Amino acid sequence: MTVKTDSLLAINGGTPARSRMDPYMAPGGKALDEAEEQAVLDVLRAKRLFRFSGPEEGESKADRFERAFAKSLGAAHALAVTSGTAALICGLQGIGVGPGDEVILPAYTWMASATAVMAVGGIPVIAEIDESLTLDPVDAERKISPHTKAIMPVHMRGAPARMDAILDIAQRRGLRVIEDCAQGNGASFGGRRLGSIGDVGCFSLQFSKIITTGEGGMVATNDQDIWQRAFMFHDVAAFHRLQLEDEAVLWGANFRMSEMPAAIGLVQLGRLQGFVDAARARKEMLLAGIQPSAADRGVTFRDIPDPAGDSGIALAMFLDSPAKARAAAEALNAENIAAGVLYQPDRRDIHVYAHWLPVLTKRSWTEGGGPWRWAKRDICYAPEMCPRSLDILGRAVVLNVDPYMSNTDVEETVDGVTKVLDALA
Ligand SMILES: Cc1ncc(COP(=O)(O)O)c(C=O)c1O
């Protein structure tokens, strides 16, 4: 690896370490080619846009996508839906979370993890994260009340949550586990693919995820009853397909995936392992290059519960203060390296609970008071309620690891990070 001699930071007028800024990170989106085009054309030509019927008989793309997705996870069932949020809502209905039921979720996750709970009338209970950037099992257990129904680990930035400890708590305390895998597609824990470990797993296929259908989602489960409940909810009242006795049918909404995204998803699913392998290889090279100088400067790295299961799409390091983390991110951006600090009090980012204002203030759509009207005890939220999470996130600088990075991109990134860490030492 060649180390550049120009040690003047780009932010101070030096030459940027990377010749071009990382483009938007969307591996699946970048990969779209004739294969997805053909898949969409096939759907259009068959005039079969709706999964459950069309002018031509034959198997629907959504059916095939679900089967392939379930098989790739090693799960018994998968259900294709319209978004990751829809997957969470259907998954929550699947495990029977309803009005007043509490669900414990981490302080660091996209706000939809919490609003999905609210959408079914449940109460989000926010717990600390630790240096894994995922749910701290000790705080999660501390937050259990007699009204807790489920724990929602969220596999952030491609890496698994502490699933062994979380499953142990759930088993001991009689709770359900719903995995939010929106950012963890392709990753695993203990050799098991994320989304197949808890009672139910929920995926997003939105454009910035590792594989995409533009918008879309998937629910996965090994439990026939959970699948049936999720199916009923996603399809009004199981109008299509499920042959149920009248008294067994529950009402639902409509979160059905249509055929064109399903056709794209089938092609994209075939690309997933390639992206994971490429991201892992690049992350390994980046870490090998950065770690030696980082250690000398007191910079530490994200504690990944099962490094072998990391999908590799992000590299997070911790500096010793929020001010240093901000300075590092700004200097890295000037080097054309896409990096960001995970929490800044003055920059609204709804990946951090402190910015979930409509939740923290219990804002409601109607005068009735939102889901908290069903709360079985006093629930209090405050921006400072998870101080450890804010400290960790405020010191965390994260780099995207794009599977499309070339070896030169990787080498230049190592140069840039080393240069910035040296200057901040
Ligand atoms: C952790 C997490 N959960 C849930 C979602 C919601 O997924 P969608 O945007 O597809 O509704 C996202 C999307 O970014 C996410 O990152």
The ligand as an ORCA input file, in Angstrom:
! r2SCAN-3c Opt
* xyz 0 1
  C     -33.353      0.301     11.213
  C     -34.496      0.575     10.289
  N     -35.724      0.140     10.611
  C     -36.780      0.355      9.803
  C     -36.655      1.039      8.616
  C     -37.864      1.303      7.787
  O     -37.767      0.797      6.492
  P     -38.582      1.511      5.293
  O     -37.949      2.827      5.029
  O     -38.430      0.551      4.159
  O     -39.984      1.635      5.742
  C     -35.390      1.527      8.238
  C     -35.219      2.268      6.985
  O     -34.298      3.004      6.788
  C     -34.284      1.301      9.101
  O     -33.067      1.741      8.805
*
